[in-house]
Amino acid sequence: MNSFRPEDLDLPRIPPDRAREYRHRRWWLPERVDRLVLRHVADHPEKEAVSGPSGRLTRRELAHAVAGAAAKLSALGISRGDRVLVQLPNDLELVILPLALMRLGAHPVMAVPSLRRRELLSVVAATRPTAVAVPRRWQRFDHAALARELQQNCPSIRHILVADRTPDVGLAGPGTTDLVEMCRPDPEARHMPDLGPPLDDEPAVFLVSSGTTGPPKAIARAHEGYGYMIRTAAQWAALSPDTVYLAVMSGAHGFVLNCPGIFGALAFGGRVVLGSPGDPAATLDLIDHERVTHTTLVPALVTQWLNEVRQRGHGPGSLRVLQVGGARLEPAPATEAQMLLGCTVQQCYGMSEGLLTYTALDDSGDVIAHTQGRPASPGDEIRIVDEDGKEVAQGEAGELLTRGPYTVAGYYAAPEANARAFTDNGFYRTGDLVRIHPSGGLVVEGRIGDVINRGGEKISAGEIESLLSEHPLLQAVAAVAMPHAVWGQTVCVFAVPFDPETQPTLLELRRFLTERGVATFKLPEELRIVGALPMVGVGKINRVALRAAAAERQAQA
Protein backbone atom coordinates (compact mmCIF):
# COMPACT_ATOMS: atom_id res chain seq x y z
CA MET A 1 0.00 0.00 0.00
CA ASN A 2 1.28 3.46 -0.91
CA SER A 3 2.36 5.35 2.20
CA PHE A 4 2.33 8.84 0.68
CA ARG A 5 2.65 11.69 3.18
CA PRO A 6 2.70 15.37 2.11
CA GLU A 7 5.28 16.06 4.80
CA ASP A 8 7.74 13.93 2.83
CA LEU A 9 7.62 16.48 -0.01
CA ASP A 10 9.78 19.60 -0.07
CA LEU A 11 6.70 21.80 0.34
CA PRO A 12 6.72 25.23 1.99
CA ARG A 13 3.62 25.24 4.17
CA ILE A 14 1.01 27.75 5.27
CA PRO A 15 1.47 28.28 9.05
CA PRO A 16 -1.00 26.28 11.20
CA ASP A 17 -2.73 29.35 12.66
CA ARG A 18 -3.59 30.70 9.22
CA ALA A 19 -4.63 27.25 7.98
CA ARG A 20 -7.03 26.92 10.93
CA GLU A 21 -8.53 30.34 10.15
CA TYR A 22 -9.05 29.45 6.48
CA ARG A 23 -10.84 26.24 7.44
CA HIS A 24 -12.89 27.99 10.14
CA ARG A 25 -14.10 30.53 7.57
CA ARG A 26 -14.99 27.68 5.19
CA TRP A 27 -12.63 28.98 2.56
CA TRP A 28 -10.75 25.70 2.72
CA LEU A 29 -13.04 22.69 2.36
CA PRO A 30 -12.14 18.98 2.73
CA GLU A 31 -12.76 18.30 -0.96
CA ARG A 32 -10.48 16.91 -3.65
CA VAL A 33 -10.29 19.06 -6.78
CA ASP A 34 -11.14 16.22 -9.18
CA ARG A 35 -14.36 15.65 -7.20
CA LEU A 36 -15.12 19.38 -7.34
CA VAL A 37 -14.62 19.51 -11.10
CA LEU A 38 -16.73 16.42 -11.81
CA ARG A 39 -19.43 17.00 -9.19
CA HIS A 40 -22.16 17.57 -11.81
CA VAL A 41 -21.68 14.27 -13.66
CA ALA A 42 -24.84 12.76 -12.20
CA ASP A 43 -26.87 15.84 -13.18
CA HIS A 44 -27.93 15.39 -16.82
CA PRO A 45 -25.18 12.87 -17.63
CA GLU A 46 -25.88 13.13 -21.37
CA LYS A 47 -25.19 16.88 -21.41
CA GLU A 48 -22.04 17.73 -23.31
CA ALA A 49 -19.08 18.51 -21.03
CA VAL A 50 -16.11 19.16 -23.29
CA SER A 51 -15.27 19.39 -26.98
CA GLY A 52 -11.96 19.73 -28.76
CA PRO A 53 -10.29 19.17 -32.13
CA SER A 54 -10.59 15.38 -31.76
CA GLY A 55 -14.20 15.10 -30.62
CA ARG A 56 -16.83 15.65 -27.93
CA LEU A 57 -17.61 14.05 -24.59
CA THR A 58 -20.75 14.08 -22.49
CA ARG A 59 -20.49 14.34 -18.72
CA ARG A 60 -20.91 10.57 -18.45
CA GLU A 61 -18.25 9.96 -21.10
CA LEU A 62 -15.86 12.37 -19.39
CA ALA A 63 -16.32 10.55 -16.09
CA HIS A 64 -15.75 7.18 -17.81
CA ALA A 65 -12.65 8.54 -19.55
CA VAL A 66 -11.20 9.81 -16.25
CA ALA A 67 -11.95 6.51 -14.51
CA GLY A 68 -10.46 4.49 -17.35
CA ALA A 69 -7.32 6.59 -17.54
CA ALA A 70 -6.87 6.36 -13.76
CA ALA A 71 -7.08 2.57 -13.90
CA LYS A 72 -4.57 2.35 -16.76
CA LEU A 73 -2.18 4.75 -15.04
CA SER A 74 -2.42 2.62 -11.91
CA ALA A 75 -1.61 -0.46 -13.98
CA LEU A 76 1.57 1.30 -15.16
CA GLY A 77 2.56 1.70 -11.52
CA ILE A 78 1.74 5.38 -11.16
CA SER A 79 0.36 5.95 -7.68
CA ARG A 80 -0.39 8.47 -4.96
CA GLY A 81 2.34 11.07 -4.56
CA ASP A 82 3.90 10.54 -8.00
CA ARG A 83 4.37 13.53 -10.29
CA VAL A 84 3.64 13.43 -14.03
CA LEU A 85 4.76 16.19 -16.38
CA VAL A 86 1.78 17.11 -18.59
CA GLN A 87 2.74 19.09 -21.71
CA LEU A 88 -0.26 18.78 -24.01
CA PRO A 89 -2.05 21.06 -26.46
CA ASN A 90 -5.72 21.95 -26.10
CA ASP A 91 -7.52 18.67 -26.75
CA LEU A 92 -9.47 16.11 -24.74
CA GLU A 93 -6.41 14.51 -23.10
CA LEU A 94 -5.48 17.85 -21.50
CA VAL A 95 -8.70 17.68 -19.47
CA ILE A 96 -8.87 13.93 -18.86
CA LEU A 97 -5.30 13.17 -17.82
CA PRO A 98 -4.92 15.73 -14.98
CA LEU A 99 -8.25 14.66 -13.49
CA ALA A 100 -7.27 10.98 -13.75
CA LEU A 101 -3.97 11.67 -12.02
CA MET A 102 -5.75 13.53 -9.23
CA ARG A 103 -8.15 10.60 -8.91
CA LEU A 104 -5.10 8.44 -8.11
CA GLY A 105 -3.63 11.03 -5.76
CA ALA A 106 -0.82 11.66 -8.26
CA HIS A 107 0.12 15.21 -9.19
CA PRO A 108 0.03 16.59 -12.74
CA VAL A 109 2.81 19.09 -13.40
CA MET A 110 1.23 21.42 -15.95
CA ALA A 111 3.60 22.80 -18.60
CA VAL A 112 2.58 24.81 -21.66
CA PRO A 113 3.55 23.15 -24.98
CA SER A 114 5.82 26.04 -25.97
CA LEU A 115 8.40 25.19 -23.28
CA ARG A 116 11.53 23.48 -24.55
CA ARG A 117 14.52 21.57 -23.19
CA ARG A 118 16.12 24.47 -21.30
CA GLU A 119 12.97 25.34 -19.37
CA LEU A 120 11.76 21.78 -18.82
CA LEU A 121 15.05 20.48 -17.46
CA SER A 122 14.73 22.77 -14.45
CA VAL A 123 11.14 21.62 -13.90
CA VAL A 124 11.88 17.90 -14.06
CA ALA A 125 14.99 18.35 -11.90
CA ALA A 126 12.80 19.82 -9.15
CA THR A 127 9.74 17.57 -9.46
CA ARG A 128 11.38 14.27 -10.53
CA PRO A 129 8.32 13.05 -12.45
CA THR A 130 7.49 9.39 -12.92
CA ALA A 131 6.11 9.99 -16.41
CA VAL A 132 5.90 12.63 -19.14
CA ALA A 133 2.79 13.20 -21.30
CA VAL A 134 3.30 14.92 -24.66
CA PRO A 135 1.87 15.10 -28.17
CA ARG A 136 3.96 13.26 -30.73
CA ARG A 137 4.37 16.45 -32.73
CA TRP A 138 2.79 19.86 -32.27
CA GLN A 139 3.32 22.90 -34.46
CA ARG A 140 6.13 21.11 -36.31
CA PHE A 141 8.04 20.31 -33.11
CA ASP A 142 8.96 16.74 -32.09
CA HIS A 143 7.75 16.58 -28.50
CA ALA A 144 8.23 12.81 -28.30
CA ALA A 145 11.94 13.25 -29.03
CA LEU A 146 12.16 15.96 -26.36
CA ALA A 147 10.45 13.64 -23.87
CA ARG A 148 13.07 10.94 -24.55
CA GLU A 149 15.81 13.52 -24.02
CA LEU A 150 14.26 14.51 -20.70
CA GLN A 151 14.10 10.84 -19.74
CA GLN A 152 17.85 10.50 -20.39
CA ASN A 153 18.49 13.41 -18.02
CA CYS A 154 15.99 12.40 -15.34
CA PRO A 155 16.18 8.75 -14.19
CA SER A 156 12.83 9.00 -12.36
CA ILE A 157 10.94 9.13 -15.70
CA ARG A 158 9.79 5.57 -16.35
CA HIS A 159 6.99 6.22 -18.85
CA ILE A 160 6.41 8.47 -21.86
CA LEU A 161 2.73 8.94 -22.66
CA VAL A 162 2.23 10.08 -26.25
CA ALA A 163 -0.93 11.60 -27.73
CA ASP A 164 -0.80 10.85 -31.44
CA ARG A 165 -3.67 10.62 -33.92
CA THR A 166 -1.49 10.27 -37.01
CA PRO A 167 -3.01 7.35 -38.94
CA ASP A 168 -0.94 4.27 -39.72
CA VAL A 169 2.22 5.53 -38.03
CA GLY A 170 2.36 3.66 -34.75
CA LEU A 171 3.75 4.80 -31.45
CA ALA A 172 6.65 7.20 -31.20
CA GLY A 173 9.39 4.72 -30.37
CA PRO A 174 9.92 1.98 -27.76
CA GLY A 175 8.85 2.53 -24.18
CA THR A 176 5.98 4.82 -25.04
CA THR A 177 2.32 4.44 -24.10
CA ASP A 178 -0.64 5.45 -26.28
CA LEU A 179 -2.23 8.36 -24.37
CA VAL A 180 -5.15 8.68 -26.80
CA GLU A 181 -6.17 5.08 -26.15
CA MET A 182 -5.60 5.51 -22.42
CA CYS A 183 -8.06 8.43 -22.32
CA ARG A 184 -10.92 6.82 -24.25
CA PRO A 185 -14.15 6.51 -22.22
CA ASP A 186 -14.25 3.10 -20.56
CA PRO A 187 -17.56 2.21 -18.85
CA GLU A 188 -15.98 -1.05 -17.62
CA ALA A 189 -12.95 0.57 -16.02
CA ARG A 190 -11.79 -0.85 -12.71
CA HIS A 191 -13.16 1.21 -9.82
CA MET A 192 -10.38 3.09 -8.07
CA PRO A 193 -10.54 3.36 -4.27
CA ASP A 194 -11.94 6.63 -2.95
CA LEU A 195 -9.03 8.52 -1.41
CA GLY A 196 -11.33 10.50 0.86
CA PRO A 197 -10.63 14.10 1.90
CA PRO A 198 -7.23 15.51 0.97
CA LEU A 199 -4.46 15.33 3.51
CA ASP A 200 -3.16 18.61 4.91
CA ASP A 201 -0.98 20.30 2.25
CA GLU A 202 -1.60 17.49 -0.26
CA PRO A 203 -0.98 18.89 -3.77
CA ALA A 204 -3.69 18.73 -6.39
CA VAL A 205 -1.51 20.01 -9.23
CA PHE A 206 1.83 21.62 -9.82
CA LEU A 207 1.80 24.77 -11.93
CA VAL A 208 4.92 26.19 -13.55
CA SER A 209 6.01 29.80 -13.13
CA SER A 210 6.34 31.93 -16.27
CA GLY A 211 10.11 32.21 -15.99
CA THR A 212 10.30 36.00 -16.14
CA THR A 213 12.94 36.06 -13.36
CA GLY A 214 14.93 32.95 -14.30
CA PRO A 215 14.26 29.27 -15.04
CA PRO A 216 10.62 28.23 -14.49
CA LYS A 217 9.86 26.99 -10.99
CA ALA A 218 7.34 24.37 -9.82
CA ILE A 219 4.42 25.60 -7.73
CA ALA A 220 2.52 23.01 -5.68
CA ARG A 221 -1.16 23.94 -5.35
CA ALA A 222 -2.83 22.08 -2.47
CA HIS A 223 -6.39 20.77 -2.87
CA GLU A 224 -7.91 23.04 -0.23
CA GLY A 225 -6.47 26.34 -1.41
CA TYR A 226 -6.68 25.43 -5.09
CA GLY A 227 -10.32 24.43 -4.78
CA TYR A 228 -11.10 27.71 -3.01
CA MET A 229 -9.42 29.66 -5.81
CA ILE A 230 -11.48 27.87 -8.47
CA ARG A 231 -14.77 28.42 -6.61
CA THR A 232 -14.00 32.09 -5.90
CA ALA A 233 -12.88 32.87 -9.44
CA ALA A 234 -16.02 31.24 -10.83
CA GLN A 235 -18.19 33.52 -8.71
CA TRP A 236 -16.41 36.64 -10.01
CA ALA A 237 -17.03 35.48 -13.59
CA ALA A 238 -20.68 34.51 -12.85
CA LEU A 239 -20.30 30.93 -14.09
CA SER A 240 -23.44 28.79 -14.19
CA PRO A 241 -24.76 25.60 -15.82
CA ASP A 242 -25.38 27.49 -19.07
CA THR A 243 -21.78 28.72 -19.28
CA VAL A 244 -19.82 27.74 -22.39
CA TYR A 245 -16.14 28.45 -21.74
CA LEU A 246 -13.69 28.69 -24.63
CA ALA A 247 -10.05 27.86 -23.84
CA VAL A 248 -8.25 29.52 -26.72
CA MET A 249 -4.86 29.93 -25.03
CA SER A 250 -2.96 26.98 -23.57
CA GLY A 251 -5.10 25.20 -20.99
CA ALA A 252 -1.94 24.15 -19.16
CA HIS A 253 -1.54 27.70 -17.86
CA GLY A 254 -3.29 28.47 -14.58
CA PHE A 255 -5.04 31.53 -16.03
CA VAL A 256 -6.91 29.25 -18.47
CA LEU A 257 -7.05 26.12 -16.31
CA ASN A 258 -8.37 27.45 -13.01
CA CYS A 259 -9.10 31.23 -12.96
CA PRO A 260 -11.87 29.97 -13.30
CA GLY A 261 -11.11 28.47 -16.70
CA ILE A 262 -11.61 24.85 -17.68
CA PHE A 263 -11.92 23.48 -14.15
CA GLY A 264 -14.23 26.28 -13.01
CA ALA A 265 -16.61 25.89 -15.95
CA LEU A 266 -16.95 22.14 -15.35
CA ALA A 267 -17.24 22.55 -11.57
CA PHE A 268 -20.19 24.91 -12.03
CA GLY A 269 -21.99 22.68 -14.51
CA GLY A 270 -20.92 24.42 -17.70
CA ARG A 271 -19.36 23.22 -20.93
CA VAL A 272 -15.76 23.62 -22.18
CA VAL A 273 -14.68 24.22 -25.77
CA LEU A 274 -10.98 23.70 -26.52
CA GLY A 275 -9.55 25.87 -29.28
CA SER A 276 -6.30 27.57 -30.32
CA PRO A 277 -5.25 31.20 -30.75
CA GLY A 278 -3.70 31.00 -34.21
CA ASP A 279 -6.63 32.16 -36.36
CA PRO A 280 -8.88 34.96 -34.99
CA ALA A 281 -11.40 34.53 -37.83
CA ALA A 282 -11.80 30.80 -37.14
CA THR A 283 -12.03 31.46 -33.40
CA LEU A 284 -14.83 34.00 -33.81
CA ASP A 285 -16.66 31.51 -36.03
CA LEU A 286 -16.18 28.88 -33.32
CA ILE A 287 -17.67 31.23 -30.72
CA ASP A 288 -20.79 31.66 -32.82
CA HIS A 289 -21.06 27.94 -33.64
CA GLU A 290 -20.64 26.78 -30.04
CA ARG A 291 -22.51 29.74 -28.49
CA VAL A 292 -19.52 30.54 -26.27
CA THR A 293 -20.35 32.79 -23.29
CA HIS A 294 -16.94 33.17 -21.57
CA THR A 295 -13.33 33.19 -22.66
CA THR A 296 -9.87 34.35 -21.59
CA LEU A 297 -7.34 36.35 -23.61
CA VAL A 298 -4.10 38.27 -23.27
CA PRO A 299 -4.03 41.85 -24.63
CA ALA A 300 -2.21 40.88 -27.83
CA LEU A 301 -5.07 38.54 -28.77
CA VAL A 302 -7.63 41.20 -27.92
CA THR A 303 -5.99 43.42 -30.53
CA GLN A 304 -6.17 40.63 -33.13
CA TRP A 305 -9.83 39.97 -32.38
CA LEU A 306 -10.71 43.66 -32.63
CA ASN A 307 -9.01 43.89 -36.02
CA GLU A 308 -11.02 40.90 -37.26
CA VAL A 309 -14.30 42.29 -35.93
CA ARG A 310 -13.66 45.62 -37.67
CA GLN A 311 -13.22 43.76 -40.96
CA ARG A 312 -16.41 41.76 -40.40
CA GLY A 313 -18.45 44.71 -39.28
CA HIS A 314 -19.97 42.76 -36.38
CA GLY A 315 -18.90 40.87 -33.28
CA PRO A 316 -19.91 37.48 -31.85
CA GLY A 317 -23.50 37.18 -30.72
CA SER A 318 -23.21 34.96 -27.64
CA LEU A 319 -20.15 36.22 -25.74
CA ARG A 320 -20.94 37.62 -22.28
CA VAL A 321 -17.61 37.88 -20.45
CA LEU A 322 -14.15 38.43 -21.88
CA GLN A 323 -11.48 38.02 -19.21
CA VAL A 324 -8.18 39.73 -20.05
CA GLY A 325 -4.95 39.24 -18.14
CA GLY A 326 -1.35 38.11 -18.40
CA ALA A 327 -0.37 41.73 -19.04
CA ARG A 328 -2.09 45.08 -18.57
CA LEU A 329 -4.88 45.86 -21.03
CA GLU A 330 -4.69 49.54 -21.92
CA PRO A 331 -7.82 51.74 -21.56
CA ALA A 332 -8.47 52.27 -25.28
CA PRO A 333 -8.70 48.57 -26.31
CA ALA A 334 -10.56 47.78 -23.06
CA THR A 335 -13.26 50.28 -23.98
CA GLU A 336 -13.29 49.27 -27.63
CA ALA A 337 -13.56 45.57 -26.81
CA GLN A 338 -16.76 46.12 -24.86
CA MET A 339 -18.30 47.98 -27.78
CA LEU A 340 -17.14 45.80 -30.68
CA LEU A 341 -17.42 42.40 -29.00
CA GLY A 342 -20.71 43.21 -27.26
CA CYS A 343 -19.64 41.73 -23.93
CA THR A 344 -18.36 42.73 -20.52
CA VAL A 345 -14.59 42.98 -20.29
CA GLN A 346 -13.27 41.68 -16.99
CA GLN A 347 -9.74 42.80 -16.34
CA CYS A 348 -7.76 40.24 -14.34
CA TYR A 349 -4.41 40.27 -12.62
CA GLY A 350 -2.79 37.34 -10.96
CA MET A 351 0.01 34.85 -10.83
CA SER A 352 0.46 31.10 -10.62
CA GLU A 353 1.74 31.64 -7.07
CA GLY A 354 -1.58 33.02 -5.85
CA LEU A 355 -3.35 36.37 -5.70
CA LEU A 356 -6.15 37.06 -8.18
CA THR A 357 -7.81 40.42 -8.77
CA TYR A 358 -10.84 41.11 -10.96
CA THR A 359 -12.93 44.01 -12.07
CA ALA A 360 -16.57 43.26 -11.22
CA LEU A 361 -19.01 42.58 -14.03
CA ASP A 362 -21.08 45.59 -12.92
CA ASP A 363 -18.15 47.99 -12.54
CA SER A 364 -18.27 51.26 -14.44
CA GLY A 365 -16.60 51.54 -17.81
CA ASP A 366 -13.96 53.80 -16.30
CA VAL A 367 -12.99 51.25 -13.62
CA ILE A 368 -12.88 48.43 -16.17
CA ALA A 369 -10.73 50.46 -18.55
CA HIS A 370 -8.26 51.83 -16.01
CA THR A 371 -7.79 49.14 -13.32
CA GLN A 372 -6.93 45.47 -12.99
CA GLY A 373 -9.56 44.91 -10.32
CA ARG A 374 -9.85 44.16 -6.63
CA PRO A 375 -8.60 41.10 -4.70
CA ALA A 376 -10.87 38.11 -5.26
CA SER A 377 -11.07 37.00 -1.61
CA PRO A 378 -11.67 38.83 1.67
CA GLY A 379 -8.76 36.74 2.94
CA ASP A 380 -6.29 38.27 0.50
CA GLU A 381 -3.74 40.46 2.27
CA ILE A 382 -1.80 42.99 0.23
CA ARG A 383 0.96 45.47 1.00
CA ILE A 384 2.47 48.05 -1.37
CA VAL A 385 5.99 48.92 -0.33
CA ASP A 386 8.97 51.00 -1.41
CA GLU A 387 12.55 49.83 -1.94
CA ASP A 388 13.09 49.71 1.83
CA GLY A 389 10.00 47.59 2.47
CA LYS A 390 8.00 50.49 3.94
CA GLU A 391 4.34 51.07 3.04
CA VAL A 392 3.93 53.77 0.38
CA ALA A 393 1.40 56.59 0.68
CA GLN A 394 -2.12 56.02 -0.67
CA GLY A 395 -2.10 56.23 -4.46
CA GLU A 396 1.66 55.97 -4.81
CA ALA A 397 3.30 53.11 -6.70
CA GLY A 398 5.34 50.41 -5.04
CA GLU A 399 6.02 46.68 -5.09
CA LEU A 400 3.02 44.48 -4.38
CA LEU A 401 3.38 41.92 -1.58
CA THR A 402 0.60 39.43 -0.89
CA ARG A 403 -0.47 36.38 1.09
CA GLY A 404 -3.83 34.68 1.54
CA PRO A 405 -5.89 31.50 1.40
CA TYR A 406 -4.83 30.52 -2.13
CA THR A 407 -1.34 32.06 -2.28
CA VAL A 408 1.42 29.50 -1.78
CA ALA A 409 4.05 29.77 0.93
CA GLY A 410 6.90 29.06 -1.47
CA TYR A 411 8.13 27.26 -4.57
CA TYR A 412 8.68 23.51 -4.61
CA ALA A 413 12.23 22.39 -3.82
CA ALA A 414 13.67 25.87 -4.39
CA PRO A 415 15.00 27.27 -1.08
CA GLU A 416 17.18 29.95 -2.68
CA ALA A 417 14.31 31.26 -4.82
CA ASN A 418 12.03 31.21 -1.77
CA ALA A 419 14.47 33.31 0.24
CA ARG A 420 14.30 35.96 -2.49
CA ALA A 421 10.60 35.76 -3.27
CA PHE A 422 8.97 35.42 0.17
CA THR A 423 9.27 37.53 3.31
CA ASP A 424 9.83 36.07 6.76
CA ASN A 425 6.13 36.51 7.58
CA GLY A 426 4.93 34.74 4.46
CA PHE A 427 4.23 37.54 1.99
CA TYR A 428 5.02 36.81 -1.65
CA ARG A 429 7.09 39.50 -3.35
CA THR A 430 5.34 39.71 -6.70
CA GLY A 431 7.95 41.95 -8.31
CA ASP A 432 5.07 43.97 -9.77
CA LEU A 433 4.85 47.74 -9.46
CA VAL A 434 1.26 48.72 -8.57
CA ARG A 435 -0.79 51.53 -7.08
CA ILE A 436 -4.29 51.73 -5.69
CA HIS A 437 -6.90 53.44 -7.91
CA PRO A 438 -9.51 55.66 -6.18
CA SER A 439 -12.03 52.86 -6.83
CA GLY A 440 -9.97 50.53 -4.63
CA GLY A 441 -8.71 48.47 -7.56
CA LEU A 442 -5.10 47.81 -8.43
CA VAL A 443 -3.37 49.52 -11.34
CA VAL A 444 -0.40 47.49 -12.53
CA GLU A 445 2.36 49.85 -13.65
CA GLY A 446 4.88 47.20 -14.63
CA ARG A 447 7.64 45.11 -13.10
CA ILE A 448 10.09 46.42 -10.51
CA GLY A 449 12.88 45.66 -12.98
CA ASP A 450 11.05 47.74 -15.58
CA VAL A 451 11.75 50.96 -13.70
CA ILE A 452 14.36 52.93 -15.66
CA ASN A 453 16.79 54.97 -13.56
CA ARG A 454 18.02 57.94 -15.60
CA GLY A 455 20.51 59.83 -13.50
CA GLY A 456 18.48 59.22 -10.34
CA GLU A 457 15.13 60.07 -11.98
CA LYS A 458 12.85 57.01 -11.93
CA ILE A 459 10.83 56.31 -15.09
CA SER A 460 8.02 53.76 -15.24
CA ALA A 461 8.25 51.71 -18.43
CA GLY A 462 4.53 51.01 -18.06
CA GLU A 463 3.69 54.71 -18.15
CA ILE A 464 5.63 55.24 -21.39
CA GLU A 465 4.07 52.14 -22.96
CA SER A 466 0.56 53.19 -21.93
CA LEU A 467 0.95 56.59 -23.58
CA LEU A 468 2.60 55.28 -26.75
CA SER A 469 -0.07 52.59 -27.12
CA GLU A 470 -2.38 55.47 -28.11
CA HIS A 471 -0.17 56.42 -31.07
CA PRO A 472 -2.15 55.74 -34.27
CA LEU A 473 0.79 54.13 -36.09
CA LEU A 474 1.76 51.67 -33.37
CA GLN A 475 0.30 48.21 -32.84
CA ALA A 476 2.49 47.25 -29.86
CA VAL A 477 5.24 48.90 -27.86
CA ALA A 478 7.69 48.09 -25.06
CA ALA A 479 10.03 50.41 -23.18
CA VAL A 480 13.18 49.12 -21.48
CA ALA A 481 16.34 50.49 -19.91
CA MET A 482 19.35 51.02 -22.17
CA PRO A 483 22.83 51.56 -20.69
CA HIS A 484 24.16 55.12 -21.00
CA ALA A 485 27.67 56.39 -20.25
CA VAL A 486 26.46 59.59 -18.59
CA TRP A 487 22.98 58.95 -17.22
CA GLY A 488 23.40 55.28 -16.33
CA GLN A 489 20.19 54.32 -18.12
CA THR A 490 17.93 55.88 -20.72
CA VAL A 491 14.65 54.81 -22.34
CA CYS A 492 14.78 52.52 -25.38
CA VAL A 493 11.48 51.87 -27.14
CA PHE A 494 10.78 48.77 -29.22
CA ALA A 495 7.75 49.41 -31.46
CA VAL A 496 5.64 47.28 -33.80
CA PRO A 497 3.91 49.46 -36.43
CA PHE A 498 0.56 48.57 -37.96
CA ASP A 499 2.07 49.12 -41.41
CA PRO A 500 5.79 48.49 -41.97
CA GLU A 501 5.68 51.11 -44.71
CA THR A 502 4.43 53.79 -42.30
CA GLN A 503 6.78 54.00 -39.34
CA PRO A 504 7.05 56.80 -36.81
CA THR A 505 10.44 58.33 -36.14
CA LEU A 506 12.02 58.78 -32.74
CA LEU A 507 11.46 62.53 -33.01
CA GLU A 508 7.76 61.99 -33.74
CA LEU A 509 7.37 59.77 -30.67
CA ARG A 510 9.16 62.30 -28.48
CA ARG A 511 6.84 65.05 -29.74
CA PHE A 512 3.82 62.78 -29.17
CA LEU A 513 4.83 62.27 -25.53
CA THR A 514 5.73 65.92 -25.02
CA GLU A 515 2.26 66.96 -26.20
CA ARG A 516 0.84 64.76 -23.47
CA GLY A 517 2.77 66.54 -20.77
CA VAL A 518 5.55 64.01 -20.25
CA ALA A 519 8.68 65.25 -18.50
CA THR A 520 11.72 65.67 -20.73
CA PHE A 521 13.83 63.14 -18.81
CA LYS A 522 11.26 60.43 -19.59
CA LEU A 523 11.46 60.82 -23.37
CA PRO A 524 12.95 57.84 -25.25
CA GLU A 525 16.45 58.25 -26.65
CA GLU A 526 16.41 55.17 -28.86
CA LEU A 527 13.72 53.65 -31.11
CA ARG A 528 13.84 50.15 -32.58
CA ILE A 529 11.21 49.14 -35.12
CA VAL A 530 10.53 45.38 -34.91
CA GLY A 531 8.10 42.96 -36.50
CA ALA A 532 6.92 41.55 -33.15
CA LEU A 533 7.75 41.77 -29.47
CA PRO A 534 9.30 38.64 -27.92
CA MET A 535 7.02 36.94 -25.41
CA VAL A 536 7.49 34.67 -22.42
CA GLY A 537 4.83 32.90 -20.36
CA VAL A 538 1.27 33.90 -21.22
CA GLY A 539 1.14 37.31 -22.83
CA LYS A 540 4.17 38.71 -21.00
CA ILE A 541 6.77 40.70 -22.93
CA ASN A 542 10.23 39.15 -22.67
CA ARG A 543 11.93 42.21 -21.26
CA VAL A 544 15.10 40.31 -20.45
CA ALA A 545 15.60 39.71 -24.18
CA LEU A 546 14.75 43.32 -25.04
CA ARG A 547 17.12 44.74 -22.42
CA ALA A 548 19.87 42.47 -23.74
CA ALA A 549 19.17 43.63 -27.30
CA ALA A 550 19.25 47.27 -26.21
CA ALA A 551 22.52 46.78 -24.33
CA GLU A 552 24.15 44.95 -27.25
CA ARG A 553 23.17 47.64 -29.72
CA GLN A 554 24.47 50.36 -27.40
CA ALA A 555 27.77 48.53 -26.97
CA GLN A 556 28.18 48.45 -30.75
CA ALA A 557 27.38 52.15 -31.15
Secondary structure by P-SEA (a helix, b strand, c coil): cccccccccccccccaaaaaaaaaacccccccaaaaaaccccccccccccccccccccaaaaaaaaaaaaaaaaaacccccbbbbbbcccccccccaaaaaaaacbbbbcccccccaaaaaaaaaaacccbbbbccccccccaaaaaaaaaaacccccbbbbbcccccccccccccccccccccccccccccccccccccccccbbbbcccccccbbbbbbcaaaaaaaaaaaaaaacccccbbbbcccccccccccccccaaaaaaacbbbbbbbcccaaaaaaaaaaaccccccccaaaaaaaaaaaaaaccccccccbbbbccccccaaaaaaaaaaacbbbbbbbbcccbbbbbccccccaaaaaccccccccccbbbbbbcccccccccccccccccccccccccccccaaaaaacccccccccccbbbbbccccbbbbccccccccccccbbbbaaaaaaaaccccccccbbbbbbbbccccbbbbbbbbbccccccccaaaaaaaaaaacccccccccbbbbbcbbbbccccccaaaaaaaaaaaaaaac
